[in-house]
Amino acid sequence: MAGRRRWSTEEILDTAAEMLRTSDADSFSVRKLATVLGTDSSSLYRHFRSKTELLRAVADRILLAAMDGHRPEGDWKQRITSLALRLREAFGQQPQLAAVWGRYASGGAGSRLVMEEALQALRASGLPDEEIPARYHRLAVLIAALIASEAGVSTITSEEYEQGMELFRVAVLGADPERFPALTHFARDVRPLGADRRAAFEEILAAQLAHIEASIGSPSTETA
């Protein structure tokens, strides 16, 4: 009787990534992955000690793909902007994994490449070394949050999107002017959360970079 096939780490990650294209991290399980592969969970735990470790590895592959062929160009702000947009594009192709990255982070080679580029760019900005870790952390949180938020919107169906738009119009245009005077005033100009995400992404990131730039060389640099 032939034994069960031995799956490589890369094959396991390929299958997990494919499953996560259509399901979220909460519904994903090592048991389900094992079923798809035609094996048992114990065989997968030889490669990964837990579901979390597996999810981190899958997310790290997205970071590796994003950094493939990357060559730093421009000043420090251009480098960070380019890095952020590469990550946005990579996770945009697999939006379910954006939430995985935002929740579980990653500690693999892809994560190290991203961290190295961001830290090098911040060092090139002229910030004192002692301030760079805090600045890096806030940038990382901002970028991950923006990417995860955008990915969440992109995973809804067209029907769900239209329902959401209708609810938005009702909530905004139908607001009681006495109770919600500001909302009533701006009702025809307020845009739904899913509108023009790329421009919002770039503007929010640019504002954070401008905030960092303004602090460089000031007598009492604030990291808040």
Contacts in CASP RR format, 6 or more apart in sequence:
PFRMAT RR
TARGET T0000
AUTHOR 0000-0000-0000
METHOD contacts of the structure
MODEL  1
MAGRRRWSTEEILDTAAEMLRTSDADSFSVRKLATVLGTDSSSLYRHFRS
KTELLRAVADRILLAAMDGHRPEGDWKQRITSLALRLREAFGQQPQLAAV
WGRYASGGAGSRLVMEEALQALRASGLPDEEIPARYHRLAVLIAALIASE
AGVSTITSEEYEQGMELFRVAVLGADPERFPALTHFARDVRPLGADRRAA
FEEILAAQLAHIEASIGSPSTETA
4 38 0 8 1.000
4 39 0 8 1.000
4 40 0 8 1.000
4 43 0 8 1.000
5 38 0 8 1.000
5 39 0 8 1.000
6 43 0 8 1.000
7 15 0 8 1.000
7 37 0 8 1.000
7 39 0 8 1.000
7 43 0 8 1.000
7 44 0 8 1.000
9 47 0 8 1.000
9 57 0 8 1.000
11 37 0 8 1.000
12 33 0 8 1.000
12 37 0 8 1.000
12 44 0 8 1.000
12 47 0 8 1.000
12 48 0 8 1.000
12 54 0 8 1.000
13 54 0 8 1.000
13 57 0 8 1.000
13 58 0 8 1.000
13 61 0 8 1.000
15 33 0 8 1.000
15 36 0 8 1.000
15 37 0 8 1.000
16 28 0 8 1.000
16 33 0 8 1.000
16 54 0 8 1.000
16 55 0 8 1.000
16 58 0 8 1.000
17 58 0 8 1.000
17 61 0 8 1.000
17 94 0 8 1.000
17 97 0 8 1.000
19 28 0 8 1.000
19 32 0 8 1.000
19 33 0 8 1.000
19 36 0 8 1.000
20 28 0 8 1.000
20 58 0 8 1.000
20 94 0 8 1.000
20 96 0 8 1.000
20 97 0 8 1.000
20 100 0 8 1.000
21 94 0 8 1.000
21 96 0 8 1.000
22 96 0 8 1.000
23 96 0 8 1.000
24 96 0 8 1.000
24 99 0 8 1.000
25 55 0 8 1.000
25 96 0 8 1.000
25 99 0 8 1.000
25 100 0 8 1.000
25 103 0 8 1.000
25 104 0 8 1.000
28 51 0 8 1.000
28 55 0 8 1.000
29 51 0 8 1.000
30 41 0 8 1.000
30 44 0 8 1.000
30 45 0 8 1.000
30 48 0 8 1.000
30 51 0 8 1.000
30 54 0 8 1.000
31 41 0 8 1.000
33 44 0 8 1.000
33 54 0 8 1.000
34 40 0 8 1.000
34 41 0 8 1.000
34 43 0 8 1.000
34 44 0 8 1.000
37 44 0 8 1.000
44 54 0 8 1.000
47 54 0 8 1.000
48 54 0 8 1.000
48 57 0 8 1.000
52 104 0 8 1.000
55 100 0 8 1.000
55 104 0 8 1.000
56 100 0 8 1.000
56 104 0 8 1.000
56 105 0 8 1.000
56 106 0 8 1.000
56 107 0 8 1.000
56 108 0 8 1.000
57 106 0 8 1.000
57 108 0 8 1.000
58 97 0 8 1.000
58 100 0 8 1.000
59 97 0 8 1.000
59 100 0 8 1.000
59 101 0 8 1.000
59 102 0 8 1.000
59 104 0 8 1.000
59 105 0 8 1.000
59 106 0 8 1.000
60 106 0 8 1.000
60 107 0 8 1.000
60 108 0 8 1.000
60 109 0 8 1.000
60 110 0 8 1.000
60 111 0 8 1.000
61 110 0 8 1.000
62 90 0 8 1.000
62 91 0 8 1.000
62 94 0 8 1.000
62 97 0 8 1.000
62 101 0 8 1.000
63 87 0 8 1.000
63 90 0 8 1.000
63 101 0 8 1.000
63 106 0 8 1.000
63 108 0 8 1.000
63 110 0 8 1.000
63 111 0 8 1.000
63 113 0 8 1.000
63 114 0 8 1.000
64 109 0 8 1.000
64 110 0 8 1.000
64 113 0 8 1.000
65 90 0 8 1.000
66 86 0 8 1.000
66 87 0 8 1.000
66 89 0 8 1.000
66 90 0 8 1.000
66 91 0 8 1.000
66 114 0 8 1.000
67 86 0 8 1.000
67 110 0 8 1.000
67 113 0 8 1.000
67 114 0 8 1.000
67 117 0 8 1.000
70 82 0 8 1.000
70 83 0 8 1.000
70 86 0 8 1.000
70 113 0 8 1.000
70 117 0 8 1.000
72 79 0 8 1.000
72 82 0 8 1.000
72 117 0 8 1.000
72 120 0 8 1.000
72 121 0 8 1.000
73 79 0 8 1.000
73 82 0 8 1.000
75 124 0 8 1.000
76 121 0 8 1.000
76 122 0 8 1.000
76 124 0 8 1.000
76 125 0 8 1.000
76 126 0 8 1.000
77 121 0 8 1.000
77 125 0 8 1.000
77 206 0 8 1.000
77 209 0 8 1.000
77 213 0 8 1.000
79 117 0 8 1.000
79 120 0 8 1.000
79 121 0 8 1.000
79 124 0 8 1.000
80 118 0 8 1.000
80 121 0 8 1.000
80 122 0 8 1.000
80 139 0 8 1.000
80 205 0 8 1.000
80 209 0 8 1.000
81 202 0 8 1.000
81 205 0 8 1.000
81 206 0 8 1.000
81 209 0 8 1.000
83 114 0 8 1.000
83 117 0 8 1.000
83 118 0 8 1.000
83 121 0 8 1.000
84 143 0 8 1.000
84 201 0 8 1.000
84 205 0 8 1.000
85 202 0 8 1.000
87 114 0 8 1.000
87 143 0 8 1.000
87 147 0 8 1.000
88 146 0 8 1.000
88 147 0 8 1.000
88 150 0 8 1.000
88 201 0 8 1.000
91 97 0 8 1.000
91 98 0 8 1.000
91 101 0 8 1.000
91 147 0 8 1.000
91 151 0 8 1.000
92 98 0 8 1.000
92 147 0 8 1.000
92 150 0 8 1.000
92 151 0 8 1.000
92 154 0 8 1.000
95 150 0 8 1.000
95 151 0 8 1.000
95 152 0 8 1.000
95 154 0 8 1.000
95 155 0 8 1.000
96 151 0 8 1.000
96 155 0 8 1.000
97 151 0 8 1.000
98 147 0 8 1.000
98 148 0 8 1.000
98 150 0 8 1.000
98 151 0 8 1.000
98 152 0 8 1.000
99 148 0 8 1.000
99 151 0 8 1.000
99 152 0 8 1.000
101 144 0 8 1.000
101 147 0 8 1.000
101 148 0 8 1.000
102 144 0 8 1.000
102 145 0 8 1.000
102 147 0 8 1.000
102 148 0 8 1.000
105 111 0 8 1.000
115 136 0 8 1.000
118 136 0 8 1.000
118 139 0 8 1.000
118 140 0 8 1.000
119 132 0 8 1.000
119 136 0 8 1.000
122 132 0 8 1.000
122 135 0 8 1.000
122 136 0 8 1.000
122 139 0 8 1.000
122 212 0 8 1.000
123 129 0 8 1.000
123 132 0 8 1.000
125 212 0 8 1.000
125 213 0 8 1.000
125 216 0 8 1.000
126 216 0 8 1.000
126 217 0 8 1.000
127 135 0 8 1.000
127 212 0 8 1.000
127 215 0 8 1.000
127 216 0 8 1.000
127 221 0 8 1.000
128 221 0 8 1.000
131 221 0 8 1.000
131 223 0 8 1.000
134 223 0 8 1.000
135 212 0 8 1.000
135 223 0 8 1.000
138 208 0 8 1.000
138 223 0 8 1.000
139 208 0 8 1.000
142 204 0 8 1.000
142 205 0 8 1.000
142 208 0 8 1.000
143 205 0 8 1.000
146 201 0 8 1.000
146 204 0 8 1.000
146 205 0 8 1.000
150 197 0 8 1.000
150 201 0 8 1.000
153 193 0 8 1.000
153 194 0 8 1.000
153 197 0 8 1.000
164 192 0 8 1.000
165 192 0 8 1.000
168 192 0 8 1.000
172 183 0 8 1.000
172 187 0 8 1.000
172 190 0 8 1.000
173 187 0 8 1.000
173 188 0 8 1.000
174 187 0 8 1.000
175 183 0 8 1.000
175 184 0 8 1.000
175 187 0 8 1.000
176 184 0 8 1.000
177 184 0 8 1.000
183 190 0 8 1.000
215 221 0 8 1.000
215 222 0 8 1.000
215 223 0 8 1.000
END
